[in-house]
Amino acid sequence: MAAIRVVVNGALGKMGREVASAVLRESDLKLIGAVDAAKAVGSKAKYDLPDGSGNVPLSSDLAQMLSSAKPDVVVDFTIHDVSVQSARTSLEKGVAIVIGTTGFTKDEVNEIDKLAKSHKVGAVIAPNFALGAVLMMYLAKIAAKYFDYAEIIELHHEQKVDAPSGTALMTARLMSEAKGKPFARTGGEAAGGSRGNQVGGISLHSIRLPGLVAHQELLFGGTGQTLSIRHDSTSRESFMPGVVLAVREVVKRTGLVYGLDTLLGL
């Protein structure tokens, strides 16, 4: 069976390099190209592979790379606005895409789904690729049915631009849907938004500090008891098993899969 041919978009960033390393470790995946718009690169530019085994073509133009390299999958770890356009470019050329950025609107998600179906290829958007984080959200849905009060604290590195995180927002929505009604609100209306964003009655608190990677704690409260569910990503390697899973699965599907839980059968 031929290896799945992969192009990494955002390849010069920290996550892009981690994805490139993960692809190189898998015998059924093959890194054939790299794209990054942060630096103007010519048609003969090369991307030095993280494992020192050689190089692959590097371009600032995704469309050009798709035409020349002919990948099966694009893995995109850029920023929201770039990811939207990357999805359009890839899907319209019949190339599947795995996206690790957040902040997509409902209309954008629907557009990506329609494009994937119309061009008969797959797409995956996942707010979090860490398998433990996906299990945390799954457990949150179970616990939500038994508690009336809940809050979420999410902690990320200082360079993360969105707050609350996509994982926190998705977790709150899943909890509210599982409960079937909003959680009870506590503490009144504090000045300056100190009670955090409210989603389904759940306060979301965002922390951004150097030294952090990606962390989230769910706090449930009831009469005489609390329940905490926490997940910690201590390095970017934690996201790679999920990325590899998504790459292997997206080539088997048509249309959009949102969230890694579907691919895990949860």
N, C-alpha and C positions, 0 to 999 in steps of 0.2 A: 504493500500500500504506500502510495506516494506521501511524503511529508507535507504537512500543511504549511503553505508559504505565507510568511508574516512580514508586514511592514509596520514599524512603530512610528507613530506621529507624536511629536514632543520628545524625540529621542535624546536630545541634549539635556533634558531636565533630569532631576533626581529619580522620579518615578519611571521616566522613559528608559534610563540606563538600567534600572532594576528589572523592568520588563524585558529588555534585550538580554540581560543575563539569564533570566528565567527561561526564555525561549531557547537559548543556546544549550541549556542543560537537558532539554527534552529531545529524545531521538526522533519523535514523530512530528516535531515542529522545525521549521527552517527560517531563520531570519534572512531576508533577501534585500531589505532596504530600510532606510531611515529618513525621516522627514522632520524638520524643525524650522519654524518661521522666525525664530528669534535671531537668527544669523543668516545673512545672505550667503548662499553657497552656489557655486557654479555647477555645471552639468557633470564635471569630472571630479567633484568633491567626494571624499570617502569618509565613512564612519568607522572608526577603529573599534572593533568588537571588544567588549569588556573583559573577555577571557583571554585576550591576546592572540587569538587564533587567526587573525587577519582583518579584513574590512569588507564593507558592503557600500553600495552607492548611497550618497547623502544628498538631499535636495531640500529646498525651501518651498517647493511646489508639489503639493500632494497629487494633483491631477497628473502632472508630468510623471511622477513616480509610479502611479498606478498604470499608466500607459506603457512605461518602459519595463517595469519589473513584473507586472501581472500577478499580484499576490492573490491569495484566497481570502485573507483577513487583514484588516487594518486594526491595530490596537491604539486607541487614542487616549492619551493622558496629557491634555493641554489645558485649556480653560473653556468655560461654557460657550462663549460666542464662537470660538474656533471649532469646538466639537460639533456644534450645530451644522456649520458649513462642511466640516469633514464628513459628517454623516451623509449630507446631500451629495457631495462629490463621490464618495465611495459607493453608495447604494445605486446612484444613477449609472455607475459604470459596472454594476453587477458584482461588487466586492462586498463581502460581509464586514461588519464593524463591531468591535467591542469597545465601549466607552466607559471610562472611569472618572469622568467629571460629573458635577451635580449642578442643580439650579435650573433644570429644564421645566418649562411651562407645560401645561396639559396639551396645549395646541402643538407645541414642538414634539412632544412624545407621540401624539397622534400622527403628525406629519412623517416622522421617522418610521412609524409602523406601516403607514400607507406606502411609503417609498420602498420599504423592504419587501412588502407583499407584491407590489406592482412589478418589481424587478426580480422577484422570486429568489431572494437571498435573506439571510438572517441578520439580526442586530441584537446586541445585548447592551443595556444600560444598567449599571449597578452602582448605587450610592456607596456601597462598601464591598470590597472583594475579600475581606478577611472572613474565613469560614466561621470563626468564633463570634464575630459580630453578627453574622446572619443567624446563628443559633441564639444569640442574645435577643434578637428581635422576635424570633419564634417563641422563646420562653416568655417574652413580654406579653405576647398575645394571650398566652395561657393565664398568666398572673392577672391580667387586666380584668378578667371576669370576676375576680374575687376581692378586689379592692376598689374603694371609692375615691381614694386620693393617690396621686402620683406626681412626681417631678423628675426631670431629666437634667443631668449635668454632663455636658460634653466638653472635652479638653483636647486642644490640638496645638500644633506648632504655630509660631507667631506669623508665618507666611501664608497661612490659610486665609483666603479672602472672604469666604462666605460665612455668615453666622446668623442663625444656628446652622450647624452642619446638615448636609443632606441626610445623613444617617439619623440624626436626632429628629428631624422633621418626619422622616418616613416611619421611625419608631413610634412617634406620638400618634400619627394617623392610624397605624396598624392597631395600636392599643385602643384608640377611641372606637374604631370599627369593630374590634372584637368585643368591646364592652357593650356596644349598641347605643351608647349615649355619652355625653360629655362627663368627664370626671368632675368631682366637686372641687370648687375653687376655695382656696384658703388665703388668709392674710390680708384681704382687702386690696385696695389699689394703692400701692406704694409709690412714692415720688421717684421720678427719673427712670422709670422702667426697671427698678431693681428686682422686681419679681419675675423678670424675664419675659420672653415671648410666650403667648398663650396659644396652644393648639389643642382643641378638644378638652379644655379645662386643665391641661397639663402645662406647668411652667417649664420653659426650656432655658437653661443657663449656659452661656458660652464662655470658655476660658481660652486665651491664646497666650502661650508662653514658649520661649526657647527651651529646648530639652524635652519637650513633649513630641509625640508622633500622632497617635489617634487613640482616644480613650472615651469611654462613655459609661455612666452609671445611672441605672434606673432605681428610683426610690419609691416604694409603695408603702402607704401608711394605713393602719387600721386600729381598732380599739386595742390598746395594750401591746401592739406589735408593729414591726416594720419588716419589709423584705427588700434586700438589695440584690440587683443583678448587674454585674460589671464586666466589661471587656476592655482589655488593654492591648494595643499593638505597640510593641516596643521597638520595632524596626519595620522598614518598608517591605522586608521579605515576607511579612505576614500576609500581604495581599497577593503574593504570587501564585499560590495553589489555586486561588479563585480565578485569577486571570487565565491561567493555563486551562482550567476547566472550561471557562467561557469560550476560549479559542477553539477547543476541541468540539464543543457543543454547537457553536453558532453556525458552523458549516453544515450541520445536519438539519437546520431549521429554516423556515420561511416566516418572515415577520419579526416583530420586536418581542423580546423577553425583557421585562423590567424587574430587576432584582435577581440576586443569585439564588434565592430560596426555591424558585421554580426548577432551576437546574439541579438542585440538591434533593428535589422531591419532597420538600417540606410543605 
